[in-house]
């Protein structure tokens, strides 16, 4: 145990894990840094990806989950995309939830080793919903349901979507319910004055170990928009929302089939950009809301992951993002009390 864990009355931490899509992998690195320094995490509250990581951690399955996500490449991620024709979202997320069920089983929140709160948003009553008991997987599924992208969870009269819509950094649950020596919050939608990349933030030794080949960069470009299946879903999802360019006779505006083909392709690109706009707009809103939450309930330690380090959906970059989370956690903890950084091994 290092110096920071010994100051004050103890080393018990209440951990707040924010929403932010793939950037939420950084939460794993933060947890590793805390444990390496001798902290005891006694409570977790999380939203969206933070709810997922926090729940898996409390269930004692974070090492297995870490191993899985570090092995995912962009094709593996594409295989997890399960398209639906529902007007309420482009994906069901059932493949991801099946993996989580195989990992943690049918466990109740109240049976976890530490108290966990996951946050969702009820569209009907327009308010936050805190899950502190009941099935863990149901709570996670509700919290990750990005509006318009992942279908909502219907629970009684509630229509539940991503908690980041109202509270992307749920500090209040741990402040209200638990007594800890430190509150550590991880904001993975942090604003940065200038765009910064993941590679720029990683320490030099990590850059050397994770320097990406040209083939990997091309892979990321191909990954860029989840490609065909989701694009097809958005054509259905956004039909009737102002798309034009087709004539009533089944041909293009100029009556030529070739023009129709070109128009359809162009329309598909526009419709996919609408889905991109949903994710980017959601990110911006969450970043602003997280700033208000931090101002209202300042944590003892704030770890900030700039939202520019990667896109919301770059779930194939787990290894780098975990390392980034550990690195930035070390820096934040060092600012509190100077001490030796935790072991930076994977």
N, C-alpha and C positions, 0 to 999 in steps of 0.2 A: 504494500500500500504506500502511495507516495504522499507528498506534503499536502496536496489539495484535499485528499480524502481524510486527512487527519485534522483539518482546521474545523472550528466551530464545534457543534455538538455531536457530529458523527458523519457517516458517509452514505446515508440513505438518500436515494435520488427518486424523485417523481419525474417521469420522462414524458414529454409531449412530442408526438411525431406528426408532422403536418402532411397535407396532401400535396401532390405534385407529379403524379404519374411515375414514369421510369426513374425520375430523380429520387423517388422514395427509396430506391436501393441504398442510397447513402445512409439511411437510418441503420442499416445493418452495420456499417463501419462505425457509426457513432456508438452503438451498443458495445461493439468490440472494444473501442477505446475506453469506455467507461469501466467495463469489467476488467480490462488490463490494468487500470489504475486503482482497482480495489473498491470501486463503488458497488453498492447493493441497490439494484433497481427494485423499489417496493411498490410502484404503481405506474401504470401506463395509460395515457389517453391518446387516441389517434383518430385521424380522419383520412378516408380514402386509402391511399397506399400506406399511410401511417397506421391506419386501423389494421390493415393486413399484416404488416410487419410486426406491430405490437401484439396482435393476437397470436401469431405463429411463435413469437418469442415467449409469451406467457405460457403457451402450450408445450414449451420445451423442445420445439422442432426447428429452431432457427438454423442450426448447423446444416441440417438436411436441406432446408429451403435454400440456403446460401449455395450449397453445392449444386443444386438444380439450376438456379438462375445463372450461375457462373458458366454453365455449360451451354446455355441457349445461344444459338446464332440467329441470324435474321430469318432463315427459313423455318427454324423451330418456332419463332414468334409468330410467323405467318400461319403456321399450322394450328396455333391456339386461337386464331380469329374464327369465330363461329357466327357467320352472317345470318341475320334474320330480316324478314320483310316487315317487321312491326313498325308502324309509324312512330313508336315511342323510343326507338333506338336502332342503331345499325348492328349491334352485337348483343349476344345473350351472356357472354362470359362464362358459359357453362363448362367449357373445357378447363379454364383456369380453376373454377370452383371444384371440379372433379379432382384435379391435382391436389388442391388444398385438403379436400376430404380424405384422400388417400394418405395424406401426410399427418393431419391432426385428428382425424376421426370425428365422430358426432359428439363433440364436447360442449358443455355448457359454460358460459362465461363465469358463473359463480363457482365452478369447479376448477378454475385455473389456479396456478400457483400464486399469482399476484392479482390484485384488482385491476381490471381493464375496463375502460370506457371507449366505445366507438361512437362516432357521431355521424348521423345522417340528416337529411333535410326532408321534411314532410311537405310536399307540394300543395296538399289540400289545405292544411292549417297554416302553411307558410311559417314554419318554426323548426328549430333544431329538435332532433330526437336523440337522446342519449341511451345507448344500449349498455346496461350494466349487469344484466342477467339474460338468460335465455340462450338459444343456440348461437355459438360463436360464428359459425359460417354464415348464418342468416344475417347477423350484424355486419360482418365484413362485406357481404354481397350488397347490402343496402348502401353502405358507405362508399363503395367504389362505383356506383352507378352514375357515371358522368352524363348529365342531361343531353339527350339527343344522340349519344354515342352508345352507351350501355343501357339496356332496358331497365326500368325501375323495378323495385320490389313492392308488391301489393300486400299489405299486412292489415287486415281488417279494413277500415275506411281510409287508411293511410296509403299514400303513394310516395314511396321513399326513394330519394336519389342522393347523389354524392353530398356528404356533409360540407364539402368545400364551398358549396353554394352560399352558405351563411357563416361557416366557422372553419376555415382551413387550418387553423392552428389552435386546437381546443385546450387552452391553458386552464380555464375555469374548473373543469371537472377534477383535476388533481389538486387545485388550490382549495376547493370546497370540501373534498371528501377525504383527503389524506394528509398526514403530517410527515413531512420529509425535511431533511437537512438542506437539500438543494432541489430547486426546480430547474430542470434542463429542458429547453425547447429547441426543436430542430425545424427550421423554416426552409423548405426546399423550393419555395417560389420567391426567393429574395430578389429585390431590385438590385441592380448594379449600375453605377454611373455610366459605364461603357460595357458593351457586350464582351463577355469573357468566355473562353472555351474551357472544356474539361481539361484538355492537355495543358493549358496555360496555368491552371491551378494546381495540378499535381506536382509534387516535389520532383526534383531532377531525376533521382534514382528510380522513381515510379514511372516517369516519362520514358526512361531508357528501357525499363522492363516491359512497358505497355505500348511502346512506339508502334504505331499501326502501319502496316504495309500498304502499298498502293492498292493491292487487291482488297484489303479490308476497307479502305476509303471508298472504293467503288461499290463494295457491299453496302455501306451505309447510305450511299446515294440511291442505290436500288431500293433500300428499305424505306427511303424518305417518306412515302405516303401509303404504306401498307398495300400498295399495288391493287391487282385486279378484283379480288373478292369484295373488298370494302368499297371500291369505286362502284362496282355493280350495285351494291346495296344502297349507296347514296343516290344512284339514279332513281331508284324506286322511292327512297325516303323523301327526296326533294321534288318529285314530280308534281307539277301543278303550282310550284312556287315561283312562277314567272319565267320558266323555261320556255323558249320559243324557237322558231326557225324551222318548224315542220309544217307542211301544207296539209290541208284536209284530205287530199287525194292519196296520201301515203308516200308522196314524193317530196323533194325539197322545194323551197320557195320558187326556184326557177324551173320546177317540174322535172328535174334530172335526178336520177337515183344516186349519181356520184355526189351531187351536192348534199343530199340527205346524209350520206355516210360521213362526209366531212363535218356537217353540222352536228350530227350525233356525237362524234368524237370530241368536238369542241365543247358541246354541252356537258359531256361527261367530265371533262377537265374542270369546267366551271363548278359543277356540282361537287366534285371532290374538294375544290378549294373552299367551298362553303363549310364542309366538315372540318377542314383545317382551321377555318376561321372560328368555329365553335371552340375548338381546343385552345387556340391562342387567346381568344377573348376570355375564356374561363380562367386561363393562367393569369391574365392581367388582373382580373377581378379578385382572384385568390391572393395575389401578391399585395394588392391594396388592403384587403381585409386583414391579412396577416399582420400588416404594420399597425393597424388599429388594435388588434388583440395584444400585441407586444406592448403598445403604449398603455393600454388599460391594465394589464396584468404583467408587469415586467418580470421575466424569469431571472433566476440567479445567473444562469449561463445560457446565452443564445448562440446557437450554431446556425449559420446561414449558408445555404447552397444557392448560388445565383441561378435564376431560372433560365439563363442563357447557356448553361453548360451542356444541355442536350434538349432535344424535343421531348414532349410528354410521352411519346410512344416508342422511344428508342430502348425497348426492353432487352435488346441483345447486348447492352453495354454494362451488364451487371458488375463484372469484375472491376472495371475502372471506377464506376460510381461508388462501389463499396469502399475502395481504397481512398477515393476523394472524401467520403464521409468520415473515415477514420482520421485522415490528415487534417481536415478542418476542425474536427472535434479536438484533436490534440492542440491545435493552435488556440482554440477558444478556451480550453482548460488552462493552457499555459498563461493566457492573459489574466486569468483569475488569480493564480498563484504560480510564479515561475517554478518549474520543476522539469525533470527529465520527461521527454515524450514517451508514450507507451510504445511497446514493440511494434514496429510497422510491418511485421510479417503478415502474410495472408491468413 
